Amino acid sequence: MIVAGMRVGQYTSQWTARSLAAPRINQTLDASQLLVGTSPPVGNAVTAAAGMRLNLLSYESENSASTPAYLAWIKQQFLAGNTVIIGVLNNVNMLGQERPGDSEYDHIVPVMGVGSDQPLTAENAGRYFPTDTLTISDNGLYSLRGTNVPGNPRGSSLYTYPFAEFQKTRAQANKGSGVGSLYSALLATGTRLGNYAVAVTGVTDNSPGGPFVVPVALASTSNNEGFPTADPLTKPPAAKRTTITATVTLPDATQAYRLYQYTRFSAVPRGSFNAAAAARPADVARSWDIPAGSGSTYTVKLQNVSTAGTYVFRAVPVSAP
């Protein structure tokens, strides 16, 4: 969810994300986990997305007999430009985890790419082909354990699997010892077990006549918040310092825009951003006027800020409500 948020202009810490997913639940408890699915607390990504002012679509296929349909949904959502987040089975033997692992998914990961031998046209965007490929990021899980990963591109956290080979039973998921055996999707068999995913489609903008928000994307000089210093953690870990760059894409160079920054999600309007800033200026941490003729992008940097913080950006035309 943090990765998805950065793609649409906002960053927050893991501690804050979990608190939004499971309000008032102690984070030492399993129920505080941020899980994909539609029914809190078993699947509370919907709750987290609402708190983070994100629009979300859910795929929940209990009693489903079609993992290919699940993979086709992931493909369609990714090609639509959405950030897709899925549950995968781990090879618990390779990761040194407790056997046999969860019955539906062990790890939650973002989809980073879809490939196909077929044209990725509208006709094929939602179709399943066995030779299609899915690229995920495991958020560093495997490499963080100090394991050498031969064949992993540039030592990154990216892993690519053909659709046909990605579908496995729980027992099959724990077999093998190479990168190609590390992650998989549950092969649904029509039992009570199923596949789960969500797609973040953008930020919430319920402005009358809208939406008016224009794209903002964030990049950070750090790729993690540090490592836990206690088990369990009873309070947020010590923060690191990072620099965050916000890049606004300006769709119409003849218009003027305004960029707003907020430091807590409760201050972020669900629409009518200009009107909200005028009515509640204290909710806005900072704003920038982007004059007409500024080109196709506009960039600001937050230097040396805390990874424990929340940094939310929204950009709208000055003429928007």
N, C-alpha and C positions, 0 to 999 in steps of 0.2 A: 504493500500500500504506500510505503514511503517512496519507492521507485516510481510508482504511478503518479504520485503527487508531484514529484520533481518534474515529471514530463509536462505537467500542466500548471506549474508555477508555484509550488509550495513544498516546504520541507518541515518535518517535525521529527522528534526523537521516537525511538521504539517505545519508551516508557509512556509517552503521551499518546501514541497510537493505540497501545493496549488499554490505556485508561478510557479512551473514547469508545473502544470496542466493548469493554466490560465495565461500565461505570460502577464505582463503589465496591468493586470486587478486589480483594487483596491480590497483588500480583505474585504472591507465592503460591497461589492456588491454580490448578489446571484450568479452571473456568475463566481465568483472565486472558487466556490465549486468544489471539486474533485469528479466527478460523474461517475458511471459505464455506459457503452454504448460506441458506436464507433464514434459518430459524435460530435466533439467539436462545441460549448461549452456545449451542452446538456449532452453529455457523453464524458468527456475529459481524462479518464483513459489512453487512448492510448497515448495522448500527454504527460501525466505525466510519463508513463513507458519509453517512448523514452528519456525523460530528465534524468530519473533515471537509464538509461542503463539496463532496464529490458526487457525481452521478454514476450509478452503478447498475449493471445488468448481472443477473445471477443465472447460472446453469446448475441445476440440482436434479440428479437423475436416479434417485432411489428407485429400486425395482426395475432399472433399465437393463435391457439386454443388448445395448448397442454402444460399445465404445467407439466404433467408427463414426457414429452420429455426433458423439461428444467431440472427437477430434475435428470433425467438419465444422462444428460450432466455433471451436477455438480458431480455426483457420479463417472463418468468415469474419469474426470479430477483430482479429489481428489485421486483416487486410482492410478493414473499415477504418483503421487508424487508432483503435482502442488499445489500452494496455490490458492484456489478459493475464490473469493470475490463476494458477492451477495447483491442485494437490497431486503429488506424485508419490509413488512407492520408492523407498530407498532399498538398495542392496545392503541390508543391515550387516551382513558378514563383512563386506568391504569397509563399511564405516565403523565397525566395532560396536554396533548398537545392540540393544536387547532383542533377542529373537522371539517370535518370527517377525515382529513389526506390527504396525497397525493394520486392520483389515481393509481400510479404504485408502488412506494416504498417510505418509510419514512426514512430508516436507511440503512447504508451500513456496512456489517459485514463480517469477515472471517469465512470460514468453518473450523472447528476444528476436525471433525470426521464424518465417515459414518459407519453405522452398518447394518447388514442384517442377516436374518435367513437362507439365501442361501449362499453357498460358494462364496467368493469374487474372483472368478476365471476370467480369460480372457473372458470366455463366458458370465458371468453375470456382468462384470464390467460396461458395458454400458446399462444394462437393468433396467427397472423400476419395482420394486415390491412394492405394497402398504404398506407392513410392514417394508420396509427399513427405517432406521432412519438417520436423519441429525443433527449434533451437531454444533452449532454456538457459537461464542463469541459476545456479544453485546457491547464489549469494555467498559463495566462498566456503560452503560447508566442507567439501572434500579437501580442498587445498589448505584450509585452516587447520586441518588435523595433521599437517606436516607430511602428507602423503605425496610422493612423486606422481605426477599425472602425465605419463607419456601420451603424446598425441593430442593433448588438450591445447587449443590454440593459444600460443604465447603465454602459457601458464595461467590463462584466464579462468573464469568460472563458467564458461559457455560449453554446452554439450548439445550435440545434434543427433537426432534419432529419426529413422524412417518410421512413418506411421505404423506400418505392419509389424515392425519389430518392437515398437514402443509398448504394445499391449501385452500384459503378462498377468498371470495369476499371482497370488501372494507367494506361493512356493517358487514359481519361476523367477520372480523378482529378486530372490536371494541367491540365485545361481550365477556363476561366472565370476571373473576377476578383472576384466578389462573395463575401460571407460564406457564401452557400449553396453555394459551390464549394470551400470551404476544407478540409473533412474528409469522408471517406467510408469505407465498409466495402468490402473487396475482394469483387467479384462472382465467386463461385466458379463454376468451369466444369467441374468434374470432373477437373481435372488434379491434379498433385501439390500445388498451392497451396491454402491453406485459410484459415479464420478462427479466431481465438484469443481467448479470454476466460477470466477467473476470477471467482468470486464469493466474497467473504469473508462467511461465515455467522455469525461470532461468535468469541468467545474460547474457548480450550480449557479444559474443565472435565470431567475424567474422574473426579470424586468418586464413590465408591460411593453408589448411590441417587440420584445427581444427574442433570443439573447443578444447581447451587445459585446460581451467579453471577446478580446482578441488573444491569440495564443501567447503564452509566456512559458518558458522552459528554464529550469535551474540546473546549474552544474556546481559541483563542490570540489575543493582541492583535497578533501579526504574521502575515502571510500568506506569508512566504518566509524563507529562511535567508540571504539576501544573494546576491551574484553571484560567480562564479569570478574570481579575481585572477591566475590563471595557466592556461596551456593546454599540456600537461595538468596537472591538479592531482595532486600527489604526496603530499599530506597534506590532512586536513580543512581547509576554509577557516576564516577567522576567524569566530567565533561572534557572533551578535547576542543581545540580551536580549529577553525576552518574558515575559508573564504568562499562565499557563495556568489555566483554570477547569475543574474537574471537577464535573459534575452527575450525581448518583446518582438514579435513579428507583426509588422504594420501592414495590413492588407491594402490600405489606400493612402498613398503618400500625400494626397492633397488634403487629408483631414488632420486635425490636431487630436491628440490623445492625452489621457491622464493615467498615470500608473500609481496605484496605491499599494502600500505595504502594511500588513497587520502582524501582530506578534502573539495573538491568541485566536483560536478558531471561533470563540464566542463573539468576537468583534467583527468577524467577516460577514458582510451582508449576503443574503441569498439572492440579491438583485438590486436594481436601482442604486448603483454604487455611488454615483455623484450626489444624488439626493441624500443618501445615508451619510456620506462624509460631511455634507453641509449641516445635517441635523445632529450628528454625533461626532464632531471632529476629534474628540479624545480617543475614539476607537481606531483612528488611523495613526500608525506609528510614524509614517513618512509618506510623502507623495512627490511625484515628479510631473511637470508639464512637458509634454512632447510636442513641439510645434509642428505644424504642417511643413512638409518638405524635408523631414528628417531622414528620409530614405526608407529602406525596407525593414530595418531592424533598429532597435534601441537597446542599449545595454547599461546596467548598473551593477555595482559590486558592493557586497557587504563584507568588509575586511575584518578578519580575525574575530569571528563571532563564535558563539558556543554551540556545540553539537546538541546540547540539551535544550536549545531554544526552538521556537516555532517561527517560521518566516513564510508569510503568505503574500503573494502578489496577485493583483487583479488589474488589468488594463482595459479601458473602455474609451470610446470617442468622447470628447468633451461635450458633444451634443446629445449623448445618451442620458436617460433619466438617472 
